[in-house]
Amino acid sequence: MYIKEKVNMKISELDVSLYCSRCKDETLHRVQYLNEKLHSTECSDCHRKYKINFNPTRELYKEVYKRITSKPTRVTKEYKEDLSKFISGFPKRLLSKPYRLLRNVDETMKAFKKLKDRE
């Protein structure tokens, strides 16, 4: 089975009820995650924002490194599971790789811009 993974920054946000030290009460907070790591919280009442020192570029490099170092294992697993499917799909994947890479870079740049705009 071929599992498609992307190397780009994933931003997710959710609203959570947390205790606010400024409001002295439990209030709704917007919590932002970047690649499943806490990035910031903001109280919806007083708008006090707490940012985690976080280097998005470093996180991206870590993701790319992980993908590169795991590639031989993933390729070996794919061809052992179904050699004919691996061989037949390989040329298409090889040709489409530059376009997939550009799309991921574009998505990552949009995520970086979104983070910068929110600061």
Protein Blocks (a to p, Z undefined) as FASTA:
>chain_A
ZZdddddddddddddddddfklopacddddddeehiafbdcdfklopacdddddfklmmm
mmmmmmmmmmmmmmmmmmmmommlmmmmmmmmmmmmmmmmmmmmmmmmmmmmmmmmmZZ
